[in-house]
């Protein structure tokens, strides 16, 4: 879990003149409603009113998430980095493990999650709502009553919201203008840090004021909780001081519920890899450098789950720990940073909504010499970004910790290193490997792909449609008989059967004969199906069908026996 650094405590700079206008963006409400309507994502336990921080996937969402997991599995484990050569000049080697959600509690002591996986929490005494102290962002502007400098130099914000970055806070203020009424937020510009946004605000007389949005420093909340307005009511005087709160869910094993029986649900899949490192080395033929991948559910009792599935309490991760010699670790760090960006681009996040952000020195964990985040500009973070994946150089921290806590040696004997012996072999070298960790979240991945694919075009039969990459699309193709007679349904059934046999492992092939052809296209567009094949009157005479491209709406004729090869090519086979 990366620390979210507070921006430096400094006087608000109100002199910036180069603010950019707030531009229109995709509506999260519209995206969430399409997700529900078309069966991508549902609220968990919805018939009981839902449960905060938990989401279920419907039929289309399940297929889509499976495609994302499968793409990760193929491109990280089975055919790592698409066969690219690593900095050592050799093909990258990776193997999988599948480890338990519940591990020995000492795993979490060694990893630091029991001692340190704590977030400082603040309560609103009036509404009884709770939020993470390091997730409180303030809007500071120069209109007299909004800006107040107290004796310790802390500036009191005009308004606060719960958000992990300044961008997310600005997005909330834009979506809920009543929060700062009668003022109006007119422009927002990312500043030198992702945690700071410069803004302009117009008052009711039309006068413009300059200001900033940035995180309230936790120590300011510690010393002045009563001065800071509540993010829920806007009123000061109701916030408590921050208190520590552990994010791990716990349970008990066995019949007796006491401290000795206490176990934790894993907050990340990575530790399962480190604790099986020795077994993998001893029982398989892996040689340094190599990676071990693990995917599965993780659990964090997030204090303020929000932004649809972005911050959930149960979510799925796909993590790789890539082990290498310390001397090669920086080169591998550069390699994985680049590949992970290329990978996200390859499955559909090709726009400038995707960025790689290198952490500042003060954001790094004490053991890391480099960490970066692959970030996506979600509608609820825009104009800022939210983390999709972290790529961290973790040094030998994790193996060293587990070696210390378990008493088991986890070093590696590398026969291909050390001085050359007279017999022509190498003397070998024993070392504790360093590790590069690309840690992706599959739910945030699905959400980013949905947000990126969501397109509005009032001129089309379905004014909202999803431009999924064919590899990610839950429905790969649809077959339509133009009318329900003249042998067309039979031909459609035969083509549907052939395509389902060939591509059924990758996704659905639909066969739809209901309603007008326009309505059928519209249904498929909304579900993000890239290609629709229609059997019409001409098919019987020349054995051709029409293929319609979802994104352009254009149609061309193609031989019916070429359809499978066409889809295969689009799926990258
Ligand atoms: P954040 O700072 O947003 O809490 P993190 O830095 O703690 O995230 P990591 O511990 O690096 O996240 O986990 C790796 C990935 O797991 C993240 O990039 C994200 O995609 C996913 N992830 C982490 N926490 C959550 C969550 N609460 N809900 C959904 N996905 C999550």
Boltz pocket constraint, residues with backbone or C-beta under 6 A from the ligand:
constraints:
  - pocket:
      binder: B
      contacts: [[A, 1], [A, 2], [A, 3], [A, 4], [A, 164], [A, 267], [A, 268], [A, 300], [A, 302], [A, 309], [A, 310], [A, 311], [A, 312], [A, 313], [A, 314], [A, 315], [A, 316], [A, 317], [A, 387], [A, 388], [A, 389], [A, 390], [A, 439], [A, 440], [A, 441], [A, 442], [A, 443], [A, 444], [A, 445]]
      max_distance: 6.0
